[in-house]
Amino acid sequence: MPPTATPPATPHRGHLLPNLVRFTRVLRTLGLPVTPDDAVTLADAYQDIGLGSRRDAKAAAQAVLVGRKEHLPLFDQAFDLFFRSHDMGDRMDLGRVLIRGQGARKKIQAMVPAPTGSDSNDAGELEQPYIELTHTWSDRELLRRKDFAELTEDEAKEVLRLLREQVFTPPPRRTRRRVAASDGELLDPRRTLRKSLRWGGEPLELAFRRRKVKRRPLVVLADVSGSMESYARMLLKFLYALSTSTDRLEAFVFGTRLTRVTKELEHRDIDRALKGATAAVADWGGGTRIGESLRRFNFEWGRRVLGQGAVVLVISDGWDRGDPEVLNREMARLARSCERLIWLNPLIATPGFEPLTRGLQAALPHVDDFLPVHNLQSLEQLAAVLRGLGRSS
């Protein structure tokens, strides 16, 4: 992390740091010994903890800016007045700055007597109404909705960080096997009898069994052909984020042939993982033969990675140069072999989109969910669908 005295522009882009500097000026006017360097330190802290929770943001600000117990009530009132959430629950919106005029300024100044010897520049700063809207939390909201094909390099890194905060693992499933438990739906006569020996044969303590719980496998087949090239590298980062969140992931990419990249994505360093996965794909940016790729997966890998309630994600725009009948047949076989088959298409969000390609028309009858995959918000929707599988199983 860079030194707090000379923060780089990239981590503190947008209005986060100006907002925090204004807030420290308010606190200093109220008598709290805070400095602009404290605002930089807090901005650095926000880069680590994220800006999604009002409670976490307030706790971090309190830890950095408050050094004396008697200042806590004043800090709480100033924080709540300066930054307030509007219809967002626990999510905080720094873009809505409430100190914009004399009324709000007088409310803060009325909390304590005006400090003697305060910095005249700070007091003058408060005399000016805050009429400019700032959008620190809004920046994150815009990033959630921005198309993957339009992301800059820095934005792609931030999206990857946000992706790793999401939980894409399907919920566990209950198997037919039963294991010992302190309580459960089925009495265990053998263990109950064994426990009764300590009480002279009286069954005073009952033993139970319950169904064993196991994690569901997650299998991803991602299209890296020419028509998907603008999304392929971001989707490869999505696969890396999945590999860090579950130990039961099998990842494949395909164009005209199928390539397994599970081992390459297991590397701890993301740059090496992505470089290795890209190098393993011989047909990156080439043609598309979805049916033939699925046929190879079904016959070479299906029995090894499917089963046990596996969830399969197929990521493709549906443009296929192969035989639609082959795709239809292999999609039907794949649907029978897994618990849930989800097709993710980055073109769904395009205005006027309709699934008219031969590939999509052959595949969609066998798909359980047809979802977009063009931005971070669409992947959050996918995470919600995966979590919902636990209620349907």
Secondary structure, DSSP 4 states (H G I P E B T S, - for coil): ---TTS--TTTT-TTHHHHHHHHHHHHHHTT----HHHHHHHHHHHHHH-SS-HHHHHHHHHHHH--SGGGHHHHHHHHHHHB--SS-TT---TT-B---SHHHHHHHHTTSPPPTT--HHHHHHHHS-------HHHHHHHHHHS-GGG--HHHHHHHHHHHTTS--PPPPEEEEEEEEESS-SEE-HHHHHHHHGGGTT---S--EEEEEEEPPPEEEEEE-SGGGHHHHHHHHHHHHHHHHH-SSEEEEEESSSEEE-TTGGG-SSHHHHHHHHHHH-TTTTS---HHHHHHHHHHHTHHHH--SS-EEEEE------S-HHHHHHHHHHHHHHSSEEEEEETTTTSTT----SHHHHHHGGG-SEEEE-SSHHHHHHHHHHHHHHHHH-
